[in-house]
């Protein structure tokens, strides 16, 4: 087996590394001996980048120089701020990958250059590209991305494979810190075939923490006259205490939340209040029921009923919440399997995928599905799907289109991701031009568009004039159709400054524009191409809004 291929569960709140040695999975501890690393980045007082436990420990003292939930920002063009500098989300995430790489190398005793990384099943094209880019910046090549619930099923099949002559239907319920996924699979021996996936990349334990924080904030405002939303230090304390209370309430019926040495206007106080598991469940119930709606959707798309499920696998720390297990038991009359720690099962599955790639897991097979629908925009702003969601991977689809005007010499291919029939309701992944079309009456040229998607759910698009054989092919990237040229960015910034100067803007919007222009100036002078891409997207949005205001005022 090739040395140095890791399995990484890059999580919203915590990340885990694993590795297959002599046919057995091993979770790799970090430099503190812990089996998971907080996915937190911070800036020390001396300007040093901190990652993991040291960053999380600093959060209460310096919340303004701490970044959490970075995974949720991947794929966005909006940069993140750390101290007085702006960074692409991929850059911030790369620091976490870098620590995971260094800790793994120190434990294993040899260089690590490759990793299979898990991602939420509902991650779209820009997010998947961003994960690979973040790992690449940390010196890790990612030969494959694996969907998190698929990785959990792979770990289960690797550790205790089914009878090769018997097919069993497995449901993986993956409720993590920042995302939720559910996958239905058919397992036979060491072969897993994904039948369907559903999920929400904005549903996770962090959202339950936020509800508990809101509850605590209300108590503080009512009983002590203190508003945590106006005090970053108190707000961070309450967020940490809310997360801790949620975890403790998995094994206790009641906890006490206490903030020591609070200056509440009447001298120092030690305010506290009781939080019961019953109250937690009242707050969290809508989120857990949302996850069950997605379970029903996944079963429907797999053409299965609850009674068809033979095995239930839980993954993610939030799956430990008693309410989750209670509502799942009401819907699926199965005891969840407990072969692997829910917080580690995805990393183990990613390590198995790494072993498959390097030849260290003979006889093992995985067939996943794509998580999103991809297609193009056509005349009238309509969306035509070429690759529907839950299509087996890898996959390739072609469709022939034509022109909408006489003597048309080129066509624009607008690539979209989404489920709506209206192109404007879906996510634009980019545009490209196919020139050199044979001049003819509209409707005569034949333009073949081909979408292909690989095992990592990454998309490539090709367009060809079937008459002239002229073709263009693109690999869709997270930065879409934006360019990263510094000179063009400087011109765009100057245009935005001029437009803003000619308008009577409220102070809040003008401050936002000034801050954006400062970011643009830094990106032009010393930022990377990716930094310029991110700022350009924000500048174009502001320019569009300013132009819209100008048109309205000129009428």
Buried (B, 14 or more C-beta within 10 A) or exposed (E): BEEBBBBBBBBBBBBBBBBBEEEEBBBBBBBEEBBBBBBBBBBBEEEEBBBBBBBBBBBBEBBEBBBBBBBBBBBBBEBBBBBEBBBBBBBBBBBBBBBBBBBBBEBBEEEBBBBBBBBBBBBBBBBBBBBBBBBBBBBBEBBBBBBBBBBBBBBBBBBEBBEEEEBBBBBBBBBBBBBBBBBBBBBBBBBBBBBBBBBBBEBBBBBBBBBBBBBBBEBBEEEBEBEBEEBEBBBBBBBBBBBBBBBBBBEEEBBEBEBEEBEBEEEEBEBBEEBEBEBBBEBBEEBBEEBBEBBEBBBEBBEBEEEEBBBBBBBBBBBBBBBBBEBBEEEBEBEBBEEBBBBBBBBBBBBBBBBBBBEBBEEBBBBBBBBBBBBBBBEEEBBBBBBBBBBEBBBBBEBEBBBEEEEBEEBEBBBBBBEEEEBEEBBBBBBBEBEEBBEBEEEEBBBBBBBBBBBBBBBBBBBBBEEEEBBBEBEBBBBBBBEBBEEBBBEBBEBBBEBBEEBEBEEEBBEBBEEBBEBBBBBBEEBBBBBBBBBBBBBBEBBEBBEEBEEEEEE
